[in-house]
Amino acid sequence: MSPQTRRNTDVYLIGSYFSQIVGSKLPSNGDALKVLFFNIREVKHSLRESAHLVIDEILSFWNKARIPTKHRSDCVKKLVNSDTLKFFTKFGLPTNFLQKDPSTWCNDDEYKSISKKVCKLKSVNDVAERGVKLIEEYNGRLTKDPAQQQNILKLVEDYRKNFPECTKETLCQPLL
C-alpha cells in the first residue's frame, strides 16, 4: 500500500477529508463534502451510498438542534440529481469519468482536464456577498445614525452620476 500523501488525500477546494462530522456547530457544506469524499475514496462506497451516510449524519445534527428537516429520501434526491449532470452539460464537460471508480479519477486524463477547467471558475455570488458585507461593515463603522447613512449613500450616488468613469482624466475635470 502506498503511503498517504497530501496529494492523495486532499480534494481541491475542500482540503483533507474527514471520516465523520465532529464538533458542536451545525455542519457546513464543506464538512458534508469532506465526509462524502472520505466515504467515496477511502471506504470505497458508491456516490449514492456515501450521500445517504452523509445525510444521516447531518440529519442527526439538525435533529439535536430541533431544526425541522425534509425526509431523508428528499435530501438524497437534492444532493445527487439531474442538476449534477446539468453542471457538466452547461460547461460542455464530458461525464464518462463518472462511470469509473472514483479512486481511479486522479489518474484519468479526462478528470484532470475537467478539474483544471473547474478550478478556473469563479463563484460570482461569493464575490458579491463579500462586497455587500464589506459595504455593510463600512456603513456601520462610518455612522450609526440612519439619516446620516442615507445622506452618505445619496452623496455616493450623486458622485457616481457625475463621475461614471473613475479615471484620472475624469476626476481632474473642473466641476460645473
C-alpha positions as CSV (number, residue, x, y, z in Angstrom):
1,M,0.0,0.0,0.0
2,S,1.4,3.4,-0.9
3,P,2.0,5.9,1.8
4,Q,-0.7,8.6,2.3
5,T,0.5,11.9,1.0
6,R,-1.2,15.2,0.9
7,R,-1.6,15.0,-2.8
8,N,-3.5,11.7,-2.4
9,T,-5.7,12.8,0.5
10,D,-6.6,16.4,-0.5
11,V,-9.5,17.3,-2.6
12,Y,-9.2,20.6,-4.5
13,L,-11.2,23.4,-2.8
14,I,-12.2,21.1,0.0
15,G,-8.9,20.1,1.5
16,S,-8.4,17.0,3.6
17,Y,-11.4,14.9,4.1
18,F,-12.8,13.5,7.4
19,S,-14.3,10.2,8.4
20,Q,-17.1,11.9,10.3
21,I,-18.5,15.3,11.1
22,V,-17.4,16.5,14.6
23,G,-18.0,19.5,16.7
24,S,-20.9,21.2,18.4
25,K,-21.8,23.5,15.5
26,L,-24.1,22.7,12.6
27,P,-22.1,21.2,9.8
28,S,-21.2,23.3,6.8
29,N,-21.4,22.3,3.1
30,G,-17.7,21.9,3.3
31,D,-18.0,19.5,6.2
32,A,-20.5,17.4,4.3
33,L,-18.3,17.3,1.2
34,K,-15.3,16.2,3.2
35,V,-17.1,13.2,4.7
36,L,-18.7,12.4,1.3
37,F,-15.2,12.3,-0.3
38,F,-13.9,10.2,2.6
39,N,-16.6,7.6,2.1
40,I,-16.0,7.6,-1.7
41,R,-12.2,7.5,-1.7
42,E,-11.3,5.6,1.5
43,V,-14.3,3.4,2.3
44,K,-15.0,2.8,-1.4
45,H,-18.7,3.4,-1.2
46,S,-20.7,4.5,-4.3
47,L,-21.8,8.1,-4.6
48,R,-25.3,7.2,-3.6
49,E,-24.3,5.2,-0.6
50,S,-21.9,8.0,0.5
51,A,-24.7,10.6,0.1
52,H,-27.0,8.5,2.3
53,L,-24.4,8.3,5.0
54,V,-23.6,12.0,5.0
55,I,-27.2,12.9,5.0
56,D,-27.9,10.6,8.0
57,E,-25.0,12.3,9.8
58,I,-26.2,15.8,9.0
59,L,-29.8,15.0,10.0
60,S,-28.6,13.8,13.4
61,F,-27.1,17.3,14.0
62,W,-30.2,19.1,12.8
63,N,-32.5,16.9,14.9
64,K,-30.4,17.6,18.0
65,A,-30.8,21.3,17.3
66,R,-34.5,20.8,16.8
67,I,-34.4,22.1,13.2
68,P,-37.2,20.9,11.0
69,T,-35.9,18.8,8.1
70,K,-37.1,17.1,5.0
71,H,-37.5,13.4,4.6
72,R,-34.2,11.5,4.1
73,S,-35.1,10.4,0.6
74,D,-35.8,14.0,-0.5
75,C,-32.4,15.1,0.8
76,V,-30.7,12.4,-1.3
77,K,-32.6,13.5,-4.4
78,K,-31.4,17.1,-3.8
79,L,-27.8,16.1,-3.2
80,V,-27.4,13.8,-6.2
81,N,-29.8,14.6,-9.0
82,S,-30.1,15.6,-12.6
83,D,-28.7,19.0,-11.7
84,T,-25.4,17.3,-11.1
85,L,-25.3,16.4,-14.8
86,K,-26.6,19.9,-15.8
87,F,-23.4,21.3,-14.5
88,F,-21.3,19.2,-16.8
89,T,-23.5,19.9,-19.9
90,K,-23.7,23.6,-19.2
91,F,-19.9,23.9,-19.3
92,G,-19.5,21.3,-22.1
93,L,-17.6,18.9,-19.9
94,P,-17.6,15.1,-20.6
95,T,-19.1,12.8,-18.0
96,N,-17.5,9.5,-18.9
97,F,-15.3,9.5,-15.9
98,L,-18.3,9.4,-13.6
99,Q,-18.9,5.8,-14.6
100,K,-15.4,4.8,-13.4
101,D,-14.3,4.0,-9.8
102,P,-13.7,7.4,-8.0
103,S,-10.4,6.0,-6.7
104,T,-9.1,6.0,-10.3
105,W,-10.1,9.5,-11.1
106,C,-6.8,11.1,-10.1
107,N,-5.1,9.1,-12.9
108,D,-7.8,9.8,-15.5
109,D,-6.8,12.4,-18.1
110,E,-10.5,13.4,-18.7
111,Y,-10.9,14.0,-15.0
112,K,-7.7,16.0,-14.8
113,S,-8.7,18.3,-17.7
114,I,-12.2,18.8,-16.1
115,S,-10.5,19.6,-12.8
116,K,-8.3,22.3,-14.4
117,K,-11.4,23.9,-16.0
118,V,-13.4,23.9,-12.9
119,C,-10.5,25.3,-10.8
120,K,-10.6,28.4,-13.1
121,L,-14.3,29.1,-12.4
122,K,-15.2,31.9,-10.0
123,S,-18.1,31.9,-7.7
124,V,-19.8,35.2,-8.7
125,N,-22.2,35.0,-5.8
126,D,-19.4,34.7,-3.3
127,V,-17.7,37.8,-4.6
128,A,-21.0,39.7,-4.5
129,E,-21.7,38.6,-0.9
130,R,-18.2,39.7,0.2
131,G,-18.8,43.1,-1.4
132,V,-22.1,43.6,0.3
133,K,-20.7,42.5,3.6
134,L,-17.8,45.0,3.2
135,I,-20.1,47.9,2.4
136,E,-22.4,47.0,5.4
137,E,-19.4,46.9,7.7
138,Y,-18.1,50.2,6.4
139,N,-21.5,51.9,6.7
140,G,-21.8,50.5,10.3
141,R,-18.5,52.0,11.3
142,L,-18.9,55.3,9.4
143,T,-22.0,56.3,11.3
144,K,-24.8,54.7,13.4
145,D,-27.4,57.3,12.6
146,P,-29.8,56.0,9.8
147,A,-30.4,59.5,8.5
148,Q,-26.7,60.2,8.2
149,Q,-26.3,56.9,6.4
150,Q,-28.9,57.8,3.9
151,N,-27.2,61.2,3.3
152,I,-23.9,59.4,2.7
153,L,-25.5,56.9,0.3
154,K,-27.2,59.8,-1.6
155,L,-23.8,61.6,-1.8
156,V,-22.2,58.5,-3.3
157,E,-25.0,58.0,-5.8
158,D,-24.6,61.7,-6.9
159,Y,-20.9,61.3,-7.2
160,R,-21.3,58.2,-9.4
161,K,-23.6,60.1,-11.7
162,N,-21.2,63.0,-12.1
163,F,-18.1,60.7,-12.4
164,P,-19.3,57.5,-14.1
165,E,-15.7,56.6,-15.1
166,C,-13.2,56.6,-12.3
167,T,-10.2,57.7,-14.5
168,K,-7.7,60.3,-13.6
169,E,-8.8,62.4,-16.6
170,T,-12.4,62.4,-15.5
171,L,-11.6,63.3,-11.9
172,C,-9.3,66.2,-12.9
173,Q,-12.0,67.9,-14.9
174,P,-13.5,71.0,-13.2
175,L,-16.9,70.8,-11.6
176,L,-19.7,72.6,-13.4
